Amino acid sequence: MSHTPLPSEAFVRALELSLPAIFTRAELPKLTGGFLNPKTVANMGQAGPPYRRTRRHALYEKASFLLWLRSYLLSDLKP
């Protein structure tokens, strides 16, 4: 059984440079290199990244998404 390593801080810093200011949930796989699945993020509910809903789309703001991603990765590292 192989274990996929979690993205490093370098991954988050690369996202800081590459993410647009606002993006949709559907764009997550493309923007994160497949790390985050839109359905998984949708199922996280309140534990997921903060978003705004407009029509049929969940929109994420870059800064708040990156704050959430850092805390999400840190919580995954706890035993």
TIRORO-806951 format. One record per residue: residue number from 1; residue in one letter; x, y, z of N, C-alpha, C in turn. Coordinates in Angstrom, 3 decimals. Example, Ala and Ser with C-alpha at 12.3 -4.5 7.8 and 13.67 -1.06 7.14 Angstrom:
BEGIN
<node i="1" aa="A" n_u="13.190" n_v="-5.690" n_w="7.800" ca_u="12.300" ca_v="-4.500" ca_w="7.800" c_u="13.200" c_v="-3.300" c_w="7.800"/>
<node i="2" aa="S" n_u="12.850" n_v="-2.250" n_w="7.080" ca_u="13.670" ca_v="-1.060" ca_w="7.140" c_u="12.900" c_v="0.030" c_w="7.870"/>
// end
This chain:
BEGIN
<node i="1" aa="M" n_u="0.849" n_v="-1.177" n_w="0.000" ca_u="0.000" ca_v="0.000" ca_w="0.000" c_u="0.892" c_v="1.238" c_w="0.000"/>
<node i="2" aa="S" n_u="0.722" n_v="2.102" n_w="-1.003" ca_u="1.549" ca_v="3.304" ca_w="-1.080" c_u="0.843" c_v="4.455" c_w="-0.374"/>
<node i="3" aa="H" n_u="1.642" n_v="5.306" n_w="0.182" ca_u="1.123" ca_v="6.471" ca_w="0.895" c_u="1.471" c_v="7.712" c_w="0.085"/>
<node i="4" aa="T" n_u="0.471" n_v="8.502" n_w="-0.258" ca_u="0.699" ca_v="9.736" ca_w="-0.996" c_u="1.065" c_v="10.833" c_w="-0.009"/>
<node i="5" aa="P" n_u="2.251" n_v="11.427" n_w="-0.168" ca_u="2.637" ca_v="12.478" ca_w="0.770" c_u="1.768" c_v="13.713" c_w="0.602"/>
<node i="6" aa="L" n_u="1.550" n_v="14.410" n_w="1.704" ca_u="0.791" ca_v="15.655" ca_w="1.667" c_u="1.621" c_v="16.741" c_w="1.012"/>
<node i="7" aa="P" n_u="0.973" n_v="17.675" n_w="0.348" ca_u="1.718" ca_v="18.785" ca_w="-0.244" c_u="2.453" c_v="19.569" c_w="0.832"/>
<node i="8" aa="S" n_u="3.595" n_v="20.076" n_w="0.481" ca_u="4.403" ca_v="20.847" ca_w="1.420" c_u="4.002" c_v="22.316" c_w="1.391"/>
<node i="9" aa="E" n_u="4.668" n_v="23.074" n_w="2.232" ca_u="4.455" ca_v="24.519" ca_w="2.238" c_u="4.815" c_v="25.098" c_w="0.867"/>
<node i="10" aa="A" n_u="5.757" n_v="24.467" n_w="0.194" ca_u="6.124" ca_v="24.924" ca_w="-1.152" c_u="4.930" c_v="24.833" c_w="-2.102"/>
<node i="11" aa="F" n_u="4.120" n_v="23.805" n_w="-1.924" ca_u="2.908" ca_v="23.642" ca_w="-2.731" c_u="1.961" c_v="24.816" c_w="-2.487"/>
<node i="12" aa="V" n_u="1.765" n_v="25.168" n_w="-1.223" ca_u="0.868" ca_v="26.277" ca_w="-0.875" c_u="1.433" c_v="27.586" c_w="-1.412"/>
<node i="13" aa="R" n_u="2.750" n_v="27.772" n_w="-1.300" ca_u="3.359" ca_v="28.996" ca_w="-1.832" c_u="3.211" c_v="29.072" c_w="-3.347"/>
<node i="14" aa="A" n_u="3.320" n_v="27.949" n_w="-4.031" ca_u="3.121" ca_v="27.931" ca_w="-5.486" c_u="1.684" c_v="28.310" c_w="-5.832"/>
<node i="15" aa="L" n_u="0.736" n_v="27.837" n_w="-5.013" ca_u="-0.661" ca_v="28.211" ca_w="-5.237" c_u="-0.872" c_v="29.708" c_w="-5.017"/>
<node i="16" aa="E" n_u="-0.147" n_v="30.271" n_w="-4.060" ca_u="-0.255" ca_v="31.721" ca_w="-3.826" c_u="0.069" c_v="32.502" c_w="-5.099"/>
<node i="17" aa="L" n_u="1.013" n_v="31.983" n_w="-5.852" ca_u="1.424" ca_v="32.667" ca_w="-7.079" c_u="0.510" c_v="32.368" c_w="-8.261"/>
<node i="18" aa="S" n_u="-0.095" n_v="31.189" n_w="-8.263" ca_u="-0.823" ca_v="30.764" ca_w="-9.459" c_u="-2.347" c_v="30.901" c_w="-9.387"/>
<node i="19" aa="L" n_u="-2.911" n_v="30.903" n_w="-8.182" ca_u="-4.373" ca_v="30.979" ca_w="-8.085" c_u="-4.887" c_v="32.348" c_w="-8.514"/>
<node i="20" aa="P" n_u="-6.005" n_v="32.364" n_w="-9.229" ca_u="-6.643" ca_v="33.651" ca_w="-9.518" c_u="-7.272" c_v="34.202" c_w="-8.240"/>
<node i="21" aa="A" n_u="-7.626" n_v="35.461" n_w="-8.255" ca_u="-8.214" ca_v="36.108" ca_w="-7.077" c_u="-9.504" c_v="35.436" c_w="-6.646"/>
<node i="22" aa="I" n_u="-10.309" n_v="34.997" n_w="-7.602" ca_u="-11.575" ca_v="34.302" ca_w="-7.336" c_u="-11.666" c_v="33.126" c_w="-8.296"/>
<node i="23" aa="F" n_u="-12.125" n_v="31.982" n_w="-7.798" ca_u="-12.242" ca_v="30.794" ca_w="-8.632" c_u="-13.388" c_v="29.934" c_w="-8.144"/>
<node i="24" aa="T" n_u="-13.857" n_v="29.029" n_w="-9.003" ca_u="-14.992" ca_v="28.178" ca_w="-8.667" c_u="-14.526" c_v="26.830" c_w="-8.127"/>
<node i="25" aa="R" n_u="-15.440" n_v="26.150" n_w="-7.481" ca_u="-15.161" ca_v="24.811" ca_w="-6.963" c_u="-14.799" c_v="23.855" c_w="-8.097"/>
<node i="26" aa="A" n_u="-15.464" n_v="23.994" n_w="-9.228" ca_u="-15.209" ca_v="23.113" ca_w="-10.369" c_u="-13.777" c_v="23.248" c_w="-10.890"/>
<node i="27" aa="E" n_u="-13.147" n_v="24.388" n_w="-10.651" ca_u="-11.776" ca_v="24.609" ca_w="-11.115" c_u="-10.717" c_v="24.004" c_w="-10.189"/>
<node i="28" aa="L" n_u="-11.109" n_v="23.545" n_w="-9.010" ca_u="-10.135" ca_v="23.054" ca_w="-8.030" c_u="-9.195" c_v="21.979" c_w="-8.559"/>
<node i="29" aa="P" n_u="-9.671" n_v="20.957" n_w="-9.260" ca_u="-8.724" ca_v="19.936" ca_w="-9.730" c_u="-7.641" c_v="20.520" c_w="-10.648"/>
<node i="30" aa="K" n_u="-8.051" n_v="21.389" n_w="-11.550" ca_u="-7.095" ca_v="22.003" ca_w="-12.479" c_u="-6.114" c_v="22.903" c_w="-11.728"/>
<node i="31" aa="L" n_u="-6.621" n_v="23.687" n_w="-10.803" ca_u="-5.788" ca_v="24.665" ca_w="-10.096" c_u="-4.866" c_v="24.031" c_w="-9.060"/>
<node i="32" aa="T" n_u="-5.258" n_v="22.873" n_w="-8.504" ca_u="-4.449" ca_v="22.223" ca_w="-7.458" c_u="-3.744" c_v="20.971" c_w="-7.963"/>
<node i="33" aa="G" n_u="-3.721" n_v="20.780" n_w="-9.269" ca_u="-3.047" ca_v="19.598" ca_w="-9.817" c_u="-3.717" c_v="18.304" c_w="-9.424"/>
<node i="34" aa="G" n_u="-5.033" n_v="18.348" n_w="-9.203" ca_u="-5.776" ca_v="17.149" ca_w="-8.837" c_u="-5.788" c_v="16.831" c_w="-7.353"/>
<node i="35" aa="F" n_u="-5.172" n_v="17.675" n_w="-6.537" ca_u="-5.121" ca_v="17.419" ca_w="-5.091" c_u="-6.497" c_v="17.479" c_w="-4.437"/>
<node i="36" aa="L" n_u="-7.337" n_v="18.409" n_w="-4.868" ca_u="-8.661" ca_v="18.563" ca_w="-4.275" c_u="-9.754" c_v="18.251" c_w="-5.289"/>
<node i="37" aa="N" n_u="-10.648" n_v="17.357" n_w="-4.897" ca_u="-11.786" ca_v="16.993" ca_w="-5.722" c_u="-12.966" c_v="17.886" c_w="-5.334"/>
<node i="38" aa="P" n_u="-13.661" n_v="18.460" n_w="-6.306" ca_u="-14.776" ca_v="19.362" ca_w="-5.986" c_u="-15.875" c_v="18.709" c_w="-5.153"/>
<node i="39" aa="K" n_u="-16.167" n_v="17.443" n_w="-5.416" ca_u="-17.222" ca_v="16.764" ca_w="-4.646" c_u="-16.803" c_v="16.555" c_w="-3.196"/>
<node i="40" aa="T" n_u="-15.540" n_v="16.221" n_w="-2.996" ca_u="-15.040" ca_v="16.047" ca_w="-1.626" c_u="-15.117" c_v="17.351" c_w="-0.863"/>
<node i="41" aa="V" n_u="-14.689" n_v="18.443" n_w="-1.496" ca_u="-14.722" ca_v="19.754" ca_w="-0.853" c_u="-16.172" c_v="20.157" c_w="-0.556"/>
<node i="42" aa="A" n_u="-17.080" n_v="19.875" n_w="-1.474" ca_u="-18.493" ca_v="20.200" ca_w="-1.261" c_u="-19.044" c_v="19.430" c_w="-0.063"/>
<node i="43" aa="N" n_u="-18.637" n_v="18.191" n_w="0.093" ca_u="-19.120" ca_v="17.366" ca_w="1.198" c_u="-18.528" c_v="17.764" c_w="2.549"/>
<node i="44" aa="M" n_u="-17.508" n_v="18.584" n_w="2.558" ca_u="-16.891" ca_v="19.013" ca_w="3.818" c_u="-17.793" c_v="19.974" c_w="4.581"/>
<node i="45" aa="G" n_u="-18.689" n_v="20.640" n_w="3.895" ca_u="-19.595" ca_v="21.570" ca_w="4.569" c_u="-18.835" c_v="22.659" c_w="5.289"/>
<node i="46" aa="Q" n_u="-19.154" n_v="22.871" n_w="6.560" ca_u="-18.536" ca_v="23.930" ca_w="7.372" c_u="-17.043" c_v="23.707" c_w="7.575"/>
<node i="47" aa="A" n_u="-16.581" n_v="22.465" n_w="7.464" ca_u="-15.158" ca_v="22.181" ca_w="7.643" c_u="-14.352" c_v="22.518" c_w="6.394"/>
<node i="48" aa="G" n_u="-15.029" n_v="22.789" n_w="5.291" ca_u="-14.361" ca_v="23.120" ca_w="4.043" c_u="-13.988" c_v="24.587" c_w="3.980"/>
<node i="49" aa="P" n_u="-13.397" n_v="24.985" n_w="2.874" ca_u="-13.008" ca_v="26.394" ca_w="2.737" c_u="-14.217" c_v="27.313" c_w="2.657"/>
<node i="50" aa="P" n_u="-14.081" n_v="28.537" n_w="3.163" ca_u="-15.200" ca_v="29.486" ca_w="3.076" c_u="-15.466" c_v="29.849" c_w="1.619"/>
<node i="51" aa="Y" n_u="-16.745" n_v="29.987" n_w="1.287" ca_u="-17.112" ca_v="30.309" ca_w="-0.092" c_u="-18.376" c_v="31.146" c_w="-0.122"/>
<node i="52" aa="R" n_u="-18.611" n_v="31.723" n_w="-1.272" ca_u="-19.861" ca_v="32.447" ca_w="-1.536" c_u="-20.564" c_v="31.729" c_w="-2.664"/>
<node i="53" aa="R" n_u="-21.847" n_v="31.680" n_w="-2.556" ca_u="-22.638" ca_v="31.014" ca_w="-3.586" c_u="-23.237" c_v="32.068" c_w="-4.508"/>
<node i="54" aa="T" n_u="-23.081" n_v="31.854" n_w="-5.796" ca_u="-23.699" ca_v="32.727" ca_w="-6.769" c_u="-24.286" c_v="31.852" c_w="-7.855"/>
<node i="55" aa="R" n_u="-25.570" n_v="31.990" n_w="-8.023" ca_u="-26.326" ca_v="31.114" ca_w="-8.906" c_u="-26.026" c_v="29.667" c_w="-8.537"/>
<node i="56" aa="R" n_u="-25.397" n_v="28.932" n_w="-9.436" ca_u="-25.131" ca_v="27.513" ca_w="-9.166" c_u="-23.676" c_v="27.235" c_w="-8.831"/>
<node i="57" aa="H" n_u="-22.893" n_v="28.279" n_w="-8.567" ca_u="-21.455" ca_v="28.094" ca_w="-8.374" c_u="-21.006" c_v="28.503" c_w="-6.978"/>
<node i="58" aa="A" n_u="-20.107" n_v="27.702" n_w="-6.414" ca_u="-19.431" ca_v="28.076" ca_w="-5.175" c_u="-18.160" c_v="28.804" c_w="-5.587"/>
<node i="59" aa="L" n_u="-17.994" n_v="30.040" n_w="-5.106" ca_u="-16.823" ca_v="30.851" ca_w="-5.432" c_u="-15.913" c_v="30.959" c_w="-4.222"/>
<node i="60" aa="Y" n_u="-14.622" n_v="30.789" n_w="-4.465" ca_u="-13.617" ca_v="30.900" ca_w="-3.412" c_u="-12.768" c_v="32.130" c_w="-3.653"/>
<node i="61" aa="E" n_u="-12.410" n_v="32.783" n_w="-2.562" ca_u="-11.503" ca_v="33.920" ca_w="-2.603" c_u="-10.123" c_v="33.388" c_w="-2.234"/>
<node i="62" aa="K" n_u="-9.129" n_v="33.758" n_w="-2.996" ca_u="-7.775" ca_v="33.217" ca_w="-2.884" c_u="-7.218" c_v="33.242" c_w="-1.448"/>
<node i="63" aa="A" n_u="-7.227" n_v="34.391" n_w="-0.800" ca_u="-6.606" ca_v="34.517" ca_w="0.528" c_u="-7.274" c_v="33.611" c_w="1.556"/>
<node i="64" aa="S" n_u="-8.596" n_v="33.609" n_w="1.614" ca_u="-9.280" ca_v="32.775" ca_w="2.613" c_u="-9.138" c_v="31.287" c_w="2.270"/>
<node i="65" aa="F" n_u="-9.095" n_v="30.961" n_w="0.990" ca_u="-8.887" ca_v="29.569" ca_w="0.591" c_u="-7.511" c_v="29.078" c_w="1.048"/>
<node i="66" aa="L" n_u="-6.480" n_v="29.895" n_w="0.847" ca_u="-5.124" ca_v="29.488" ca_w="1.248" c_u="-4.995" c_v="29.363" c_w="2.767"/>
<node i="67" aa="L" n_u="-5.654" n_v="30.235" n_w="3.520" ca_u="-5.666" ca_v="30.093" ca_w="4.988" c_u="-6.293" c_v="28.765" c_w="5.383"/>
<node i="68" aa="W" n_u="-7.428" n_v="28.438" n_w="4.766" ca_u="-8.084" ca_v="27.171" ca_w="5.052" c_u="-7.187" c_v="25.997" c_w="4.667"/>
<node i="69" aa="L" n_u="-6.560" n_v="26.068" n_w="3.486" ca_u="-5.733" ca_v="24.958" ca_w="3.011" c_u="-4.582" c_v="24.685" c_w="3.970"/>
<node i="70" aa="R" n_u="-3.938" n_v="25.726" n_w="4.449" ca_u="-2.844" ca_v="25.533" ca_w="5.421" c_u="-3.346" c_v="24.835" c_w="6.683"/>
<node i="71" aa="S" n_u="-4.472" n_v="25.272" n_w="7.216" ca_u="-4.986" ca_v="24.646" ca_w="8.444" c_u="-5.452" c_v="23.220" c_w="8.161"/>
<node i="72" aa="Y" n_u="-6.023" n_v="22.984" n_w="6.998" ca_u="-6.457" ca_v="21.636" ca_w="6.599" c_u="-5.264" c_v="20.691" c_w="6.519"/>
<node i="73" aa="L" n_u="-4.178" n_v="21.145" n_w="5.917" ca_u="-2.983" ca_v="20.304" ca_w="5.809" c_u="-2.362" c_v="20.043" c_w="7.172"/>
<node i="74" aa="L" n_u="-2.345" n_v="21.047" n_w="8.043" ca_u="-1.805" ca_v="20.862" ca_w="9.386" c_u="-2.651" c_v="19.884" c_w="10.191"/>
<node i="75" aa="S" n_u="-3.974" n_v="19.964" n_w="10.050" ca_u="-4.844" ca_v="19.048" ca_w="10.803" c_u="-4.671" c_v="17.615" c_w="10.306"/>
<node i="76" aa="D" n_u="-4.336" n_v="17.440" n_w="9.033" ca_u="-4.087" ca_v="16.111" ca_w="8.485" c_u="-2.799" c_v="15.503" c_w="9.047"/>
<node i="77" aa="L" n_u="-1.879" n_v="16.346" n_w="9.498" ca_u="-0.597" ca_v="15.859" ca_w="10.019" c_u="-0.706" c_v="15.418" c_w="11.476"/>
<node i="78" aa="K" n_u="-1.778" n_v="15.826" n_w="12.173" ca_u="-1.925" ca_v="15.445" ca_w="13.577" c_u="-2.266" c_v="13.958" c_w="13.681"/>
<node i="79" aa="P" n_u="-1.714" n_v="13.301" n_w="14.715" ca_u="-1.981" ca_v="11.846" ca_w="14.872" c_u="-3.429" c_v="11.540" c_w="15.212"/>
// end
